[in-house]
């Protein structure tokens, strides 16, 4: 029989990757739990994943394209906003939920031992399910509204290489940033309210309702340090062939993503040992 010793004397920089793998069955169980619990008492169930982006994109199209006359760089306005809102809603939801990891799961953490990192990872995975459904919806509108005119010889590479990398980077950034914030929301509850406000502001600092071409060139390098900005632009490029940044901007986004992921995992690992004393 394998003996397991539970202790809180592990190094603050030691990430239990092996433990996460060994508890992979629990990981999938948490994903299933979150999905069933959220939609068990809803009438439309997962259809909310489809209804939300349609109405959001329609509203953006009417207000920002038809009324405010904001340019979409020649891209069909509805597709322009639907593509960005799909990626943005994935990021904002994953970030919000992971940032509340300790607060929402304190009862579970206080009863049984398992690698705590499994919970925020499961949160991001369940959010990926929503993303994939919305991407399928985007695909339907893409071809229905003339998206075939944007296809070229690079489309295969864009669809099967660039877009998966975009999804991966956004998920990693949401995970890293979220667990970093969760390490402080246990002690400073005001951060929960500040986060909601901050995400709203961050949307305007990302090219969700306007194209990157509207950003002054002198501010572009600084603007692209936001990984969401570069990923929305690369995502639109993969779909429509319009690119207003240099590829090193996307590379800078990857560096920021890995920095937050490393910082978040280290901070999370440090706080999880004694968070029950402060929550």
C-alpha positions in Angstrom: 0.0 0.0 0.0 1.3 3.4 -1.0 1.8 5.8 1.9 1.2 9.5 1.4 2.6 12.0 3.9 0.8 15.4 4.0 2.9 18.3 5.1 3.0 22.0 4.5 6.8 22.2 4.6 7.3 22.1 0.8 9.3 24.8 -0.8 7.4 27.9 -2.0 8.7 27.5 -5.5 8.0 23.7 -5.8 5.0 23.1 -8.2 3.4 19.7 -7.7 3.1 18.7 -11.4 3.2 15.0 -10.6 0.5 15.3 -8.0 -1.8 17.1 -10.5 -1.3 14.2 -13.0 -2.0 11.6 -10.3 -5.3 13.3 -9.5 -6.3 13.7 -13.1 -9.5 11.7 -12.4 -10.5 14.3 -9.9 -9.8 17.0 -12.4 -12.3 15.6 -14.9 -14.8 15.0 -12.1 -14.6 18.7 -11.1 -15.1 19.6 -14.8 -18.2 17.5 -15.0 -19.5 18.8 -11.6 -19.2 22.4 -12.7 -21.0 21.8 -16.0 -23.9 19.8 -14.5 -24.3 22.2 -11.5 -24.5 25.3 -13.6 -27.0 24.0 -16.1 -29.0 21.6 -14.0 -31.8 24.1 -13.3 -31.7 26.1 -16.5 -34.3 25.8 -19.3 -32.0 26.3 -22.2 -28.9 24.8 -20.8 -25.8 25.1 -23.0 -27.8 27.1 -25.5 -27.0 30.1 -23.3 -23.4 29.7 -24.7 -24.9 30.5 -28.1 -27.5 33.1 -27.3 -25.1 35.3 -25.4 -22.5 36.0 -28.1 -25.2 36.5 -30.7 -27.0 39.3 -28.8 -23.7 40.8 -27.6 -22.3 41.0 -31.2 -25.6 42.3 -32.5 -25.6 45.1 -29.9 -22.0 46.0 -30.7 -22.7 46.0 -34.4 -25.6 48.4 -34.0 -24.0 50.8 -31.5 -20.3 50.8 -32.6 -20.6 50.2 -36.3 -23.9 51.6 -37.4 -24.2 54.5 -34.9 -20.7 55.4 -33.9 -19.3 54.4 -37.4 -16.2 52.8 -35.9 -14.1 51.1 -38.6 -13.8 47.3 -38.8 -11.0 47.4 -41.4 -13.1 46.0 -44.1 -14.3 43.0 -42.1 -18.0 42.3 -41.9 -19.1 44.2 -38.7 -21.0 41.3 -37.1 -18.1 38.9 -37.7 -15.6 41.5 -36.5 -17.4 41.8 -33.1 -18.4 38.1 -32.8 -14.8 37.0 -33.2 -13.5 39.4 -30.6 -16.3 38.9 -28.1 -15.9 35.1 -28.4 -12.3 35.3 -27.3 -12.9 38.0 -24.8 -15.8 36.3 -23.0 -13.6 33.2 -22.7 -10.8 35.1 -21.1 -13.0 37.2 -18.8 -15.0 34.3 -17.5 -11.9 32.1 -16.9 -10.1 35.0 -15.1 -13.1 35.8 -12.9 -13.7 32.2 -11.8 -10.0 31.3 -11.2 -9.5 34.5 -9.2 -12.1 33.2 -6.7 -10.6 29.8 -6.3 -10.0 30.0 -2.6 -13.2 31.8 -1.7 -15.5 29.5 -3.7 -13.8 26.3 -2.6 -12.8 26.9 1.0 -15.2 24.3 2.2 -13.8 21.6 -0.1 -10.2 22.6 0.7 -10.8 22.4 4.4 -12.1 18.8 4.3 -9.8 16.8 2.1 -6.3 16.9 0.7 -5.6 17.1 -3.1 -3.4 19.3 -5.2 -5.2 22.7 -5.0 -4.1 23.7 -8.5 -6.5 21.1 -9.9 -9.5 23.5 -9.1 -8.4 26.5 -11.2 -7.3 24.2 -14.0 -10.7 22.5 -14.0 -12.3 26.0 -14.1 -10.3 26.9 -17.2 -11.1 23.6 -18.9 -14.9 24.0 -18.4 -14.6 27.5 -19.8 -12.9 25.9 -22.9 -16.1 24.0 -23.5 -18.0 27.2 -23.8 -15.3 28.6 -26.1 -15.5 25.6 -28.5 -19.3 25.9 -28.7 -19.0 29.6 -29.5 -16.3 28.9 -32.1 -18.7 26.5 -33.8 -21.3 29.3 -33.8 -18.7 31.7 -35.2 -18.0 29.1 -38.0 -21.6 29.0 -38.9 -21.9 32.8 -39.3 -18.4 32.9 -40.9 -19.5 31.0 -43.9 -23.1 32.3 -43.9 -21.9 35.9 -44.1 -19.3 35.3 -46.9 -16.3 34.2 -44.9 -15.2 32.0 -47.7 -14.0 35.2 -49.5 -11.3 35.5 -46.8 -9.9 32.0 -47.4 -6.5 31.6 -49.0 -3.6 29.1 -49.1 -2.6 30.1 -45.5 -6.1 29.3 -44.1 -5.2 25.6 -43.3 -2.2 26.8 -41.3 -4.2 29.5 -39.6 -7.1 27.3 -38.6 -5.1 24.3 -37.3 -2.0 26.0 -35.9 -2.4 29.7 -35.2 -6.0 29.5 -33.7 -5.2 26.6 -31.3 -2.1 28.5 -30.2 -4.2 31.6 -29.6 -6.7 29.6 -27.5 -3.9 28.0 -25.5 -2.2 31.3 -24.8 -5.4 33.0 -23.6 -6.2 30.1 -21.4 -2.7 30.1 -19.9 -2.8 33.8 -19.3 -6.3 33.6 -17.6 -5.0 30.8 -15.4 -1.8 32.5 -14.4 -3.4 35.9 -13.8 -6.4 34.3 -12.1 -4.5 32.2 -9.6 -2.2 35.2 -8.9 -5.2 37.3 -7.9 -6.8 34.4 -6.0 -3.8 34.3 -3.7 -4.6 37.8 -2.5 -8.4 37.8 -2.6 -8.3 35.4 0.5 -6.9 38.3 2.5 -8.1 41.4 0.7 -11.7 40.9 -0.2 -11.9 44.3 -1.9 -10.0 42.8 -4.8 -13.1 40.8 -5.8 -14.9 44.1 -6.5 -11.9 45.7 -8.0 -11.4 42.8 -10.4 -14.9 43.2 -11.8 -14.2 46.9 -12.5 -10.8 46.1 -13.8 -12.0 43.5 -16.3 -14.5 46.1 -17.7 -11.6 48.6 -18.2 -9.4 45.9 -19.7 -11.9 45.3 -22.4 -11.5 48.9 -23.6 -7.7 48.4 -23.5 -8.1 45.4 -25.9 -9.3 45.6 -29.6 -12.8 44.2 -28.9 -14.9 47.1 -30.2 -12.3 48.8 -32.4 -9.4 47.6 -34.7 -5.8 47.7 -33.7 -5.2 50.1 -36.7 -6.8 52.8 -34.6 -4.1 52.6 -31.9 -1.3 55.3 -32.5 1.9 53.7 -33.6 3.9 55.3 -30.8 1.8 53.4 -28.2 1.5 50.1 -30.1 4.4 48.3 -28.4 3.1 49.2 -25.0 -0.5 48.4 -26.0 0.6 44.9 -27.2 2.1 44.0 -23.8 -1.5 43.0 -23.1 -1.6 39.4 -24.3 -5.3 39.7 -25.1 -4.7 42.5 -27.6 -2.2 40.5 -29.6 -4.3 37.3 -29.5 -7.5 39.0 -30.7 -5.5 40.5 -33.5 -3.9 37.2 -34.5 -7.3 35.5 -34.2 -8.9 38.0 -36.6 -5.9 37.6 -38.9 -6.4 33.8 -39.0 -10.0 34.4 -40.0 -9.9 37.5 -42.2 -6.3 38.0 -43.2 -6.0 41.4 -41.7 -3.0 42.1 -39.5 -2.0 45.4 -38.0 0.8 44.3 -35.7 4.2 42.7 -36.1 4.7 39.1 -35.1 7.1 40.1 -32.3 4.1 41.7 -30.6 2.5 38.3 -30.3 5.9 36.9 -29.1 5.9 39.6 -26.4 2.4 38.5 -25.4 3.7 34.9 -24.9 6.5 36.2 -22.6 4.0 38.2 -20.5 1.7 35.1 -20.4 4.5 32.8 -19.1 5.6 35.4 -16.6 2.1 35.6 -15.1 1.8 31.8 -15.2 5.0 31.3 -13.3 4.3 34.2 -10.9 0.8 32.9 -10.3 1.8 29.3 -9.7 4.5 30.3 -7.2 2.2 32.7 -5.3 -0.6 30.2 -5.3 1.7 27.5 -4.0 2.9 29.8 -1.3 -0.6 30.9 -0.1 -2.3 27.5 -0.3 -0.4 26.2 2.8 -2.1 28.6 5.2 -5.0 30.3 3.4 -7.5 28.6 5.8 -6.1 30.8 8.6 -7.0 34.0 6.8 -10.1 33.1 4.7 
